Amino acid sequence: MTFLQEVVDLLLAYIVESFDRETKVIDFHYPNELLQLNNWELQDEPATLDDILISCRATLKYAIKTAHPRYFNQLSTGLDMVGLAADWLTSTANTNMFTYEVAPVFVLLEYVTLKKMREIIGWPDGRGDGIFSPGGAISNMYAMLLARFKMFPEVKEKGMSSVPRLAAFTSEHSHFSIKKGAAALGIGTESVISLCCLVLVQGFVPFFVSATAGTTVYGAFDPLIAISDICRKYNVWMHVDVSPTLNLLTLIANSVTWNPHKMMSVPLQCSALLVREEGLMQNCNQMHACYLFQQDKHYDLSYDTGDKALQCGRHVDIFKLWLMWRAKGTIGFEAQIDKCLELSEYLYNKIKDREGYQMVFDGKPQHTNVCFWYLPPGIRYMEDKEEQKKRLHKVAPVIKARMMEYGTTMVSYQPQGDKVNFFRMVISNPAATFEDIDFLIEEIERLGHDL
Amino acid sequence: MTFLQEVVDLLLAYIVESFDRETKVIDFHYPNELLQLNNWELQDEPATLDDILISCRATLKYAIKTAHPRYFNQLSTGLDMVGLAADWLTSTANTNMFTYEVAPVFVLLEYVTLKKMREIIGWPDGRGDGIFSPGGAISNMYAMLLARFKMFPEVKEKGMSSVPRLAAFTSEHSHFSIKKGAAALGIGTESVISLCCLVLVQGFVPFFVSATAGTTVYGAFDPLIAISDICRKYNVWMHVDVSPTLNLLTLIANSVTWNPHKMMSVPLQCSALLVREEGLMQNCNQMHACYLFQQDKHYDLSYDTGDKALQCGRHVDIFKLWLMWRAKGTIGFEAQIDKCLELSEYLYNKIKDREGYQMVFDGKPQHTNVCFWYLPPGIRYMEDKEEQKKRLHKVAPVIKARMMEYGTTMVSYQPQGDKVNFFRMVISNPAATFEDIDFLIEEIERLGHDL
């Protein structure tokens, strides 16, 4: 207990530090350096608790401060104190979600929360099904699995040899997990066809459309109503991946991926798949393991949710979302997301006409993603556009590397198609303010001015 | 911070209580009752921090005390203080494993630990690959995915239509996840064939054998060497699922699932897949998402492990294993497992000749699983063996229900094939002692005497 309290003291100090703008976001070292900076090796002999505290301190020293108000590297940022407390409680309860028997409260809270989520997306009386899975990629894979089973239930026993070649359609800039899912499920990545070229390919049976409300890179929205009409016409499963927002327009979908670990800032991992048809998940995935799902238990077996999952043990991801939802209320989550949208609009307005900046696409961002190039003075006025593009491609990686070496802030960059490396700013950190956006711009210019 | 410390105080009190044999393992209520016992609903309006503390207290009140020395319900039991501290630190660091950029220390610790695990199973110089996945079922699915890709790399793009019908072989009592995996991957459950009837079925190409070192129900070991010879002869991938032990004989395998959240008592979830061939995981699963795995980063990109995984975000499961390993040393883990083996032998010796008990199979258990029937006096001497069997089938469920209502202990039961419900005792709880085994037997007799 003394030991646990000592670790807690370390953690509380780390949290205070993480929110302090004077602290570095990261104390960066290259992998080979970091391997040398501490003794990380595992030994045959035990260490003392003092050694263990030293290991904890070393780990925290070199960790990224993801709660830092100037950490913008991806959609999972920030640290909510209620969410953190809930995660500590979850670890202490140390159980898993496969049956009501071993996780009575958590199973009920999952039931209550999934119902609430289905109500919010507009399914009548919150009816339907769902599960919390280990991340959005797995949720999307579940959706594809269910769509295939719905159209061809024999696939469960007979495999893909009993089924025609399938085609899955997806947004042009959809998340790469759709392809990963298609590869894993034995459908093949060649069967994943971009929605922008929605055609019926001969010999392929369309079974699944994944639309995106807020794409990963640009934050763009697919035309959900139009897609829904097509899905209905061809009797194809419609899945919507709504990572970033609470303002959902997904009541027309067969399934929805909703990741509270993104814009809602629930600690990692927290991803839900919502399914409109009741019973389908159970039919698709159940294998009746008799050592877990005994049929003669003394309570209502519909609360033994484990056989719906691909996993056997399933981590308790629900409590942090549930407790944060209690603490903030639905209006609190909405206000938090609105604030991030406001910050991204502030950033957009600040740079859209600023010298040296160029937006990657025209018009206001549809979500909190702001994609832009920074052109240092040395290349800003180059006449040779090809040469300029080549030089510009190298700007963002160097600025990012310098950000990490100084440890002042972190933001992501990437190329896309024929577009050279641009900054992809996503704002989900509830601790960020207008001043932090100002700082980011100043820092990009300070670190990139000479390039 | 005050709030966090208040939650910690609750948790520390809960931990002390959990280890106290005077405390109930569970304060059981039926689902509908539990829904009424507290207000679990989610509201639009925020709650106060005092309300949040009340919610935490209610959650802990009705949670299972999985650390309790008399909780034997499954292989994930106990609560290690160093493991818990590590999990609290992990939650506080709130990051994910996809790149070195966002999880430098954790990525290195995964690298160090996987190498150590490969050394222990005897792969030369600890070479090979691996990943921590969200549970043993997913690790097994990864193995099957890799085996298929190894034999038919074109399956990634073209799907199962490019591949002959496949056959996967598995232990008679292997874990149900092998079937779940086969269904999900589009192979089909009909392609999963029991090792006990290892035959080459016409038109099916064998690609995968999953052997088990310690089956889920009986704790039995497959003949690994003989299986390995067959795999080599037919050039088939050999996977070994070694949930329960550190004494591994798996150096002959192509892949190994090792679940430290079982016998090693690492907090849930903690499961590793080890793969002998380097580079295969990357080739099989990579999709080159350019917003994560930029090729012009300033550090060694081999530490960006995310594209090996099916998941995008991946929870940090490594730190609790690594920190516990530091604290105990390899010898500490060995001693802990030996103690559990000793307890199960004690249980076996205690009941094998005791009146009213019957073992499910002959001979000493191969692992910590002890499977047995308890025959209450009322049916013990029945001459009608069919009637006896019918009545015996109902005994374990009633005793288990009474255990939960009294909250004194928890142990699992199940039927298997033509065997009626028996108790499946698994011992992995480091807090359990000989006296707790004595208590379990007394409790079974006290609660079942009148049946």
Interface residues (C-beta under 8 A of the other chain):
Chain A: M1 F3 L4 Q5 V7 V8 L10 L11 L12 Y14 I15 V16 I26 F28 H29 Y30 P31 N32 L34 L35 W40 E41 L42 Q43 D44 E45 P46 A47 L49 D51 I52 S55 C56 A58 T59 L60 Y62 A63 I64 T66 A67 N73 Q74 S76 L79 M81 V82 L84 A85 A86 D87 W88 L89 S91 T92 A93 N94 T95 N96 Y100 E101 V102 A103 P104 V105 F106 V107 L108 L109 V112 T113 K116 P134 G135 G136 A137 I138 M141 L145 R148 V155 K156 E157 K158 G159 M160 S161 S162 R165 L166 H175 F176 S177 K179 K180 G181 A182 A183 A184 L185 G186 I187 G188 T189 E190 S191 T216 V217 H261 P267 L268 Q269 C284 N285 M287 H288 A289 C290 Y291 Q294 D296 K297 H298 Y299 D300 Y303 L310 Q311 C312 G313 R314 H315 V316 F319 W322 L323 W325 R326 A327 K328 G329 T330 I331 G332 K394 P397 K400 A401 M404 M410 S412 Y413 Q414 P415 Q416 N421 R424
Chain B: M1 F3 L4 Q5 V7 V8 L10 L11 L12 Y14 I15 V16 I26 F28 H29 Y30 P31 N32 L34 L35 W40 E41 L42 Q43 D44 E45 P46 A47 L49 D51 I52 S55 C56 A58 T59 L60 Y62 A63 I64 T66 A67 N73 Q74 S76 L79 M81 V82 L84 A85 A86 D87 W88 L89 S91 T92 A93 N94 T95 N96 Y100 E101 V102 A103 P104 V105 F106 V107 L108 L109 V112 T113 K116 P134 G135 G136 A137 I138 M141 L145 R148 V155 K156 E157 K158 G159 M160 S161 S162 V163 R165 L166 H175 F176 S177 K179 K180 G181 A182 A183 A184 L185 G186 I187 G188 T189 E190 S191 T216 V217 H261 P267 L268 Q269 C284 N285 M287 H288 A289 C290 Y291 Q294 D296 K297 H298 Y299 D300 Y303 L310 Q311 C312 G313 R314 H315 V316 F319 W322 L323 W325 R326 A327 K328 G329 T330 I331 G332 K394 P397 K400 A401 M404 M410 S412 Y413 Q414 P415 Q416 N421 R424
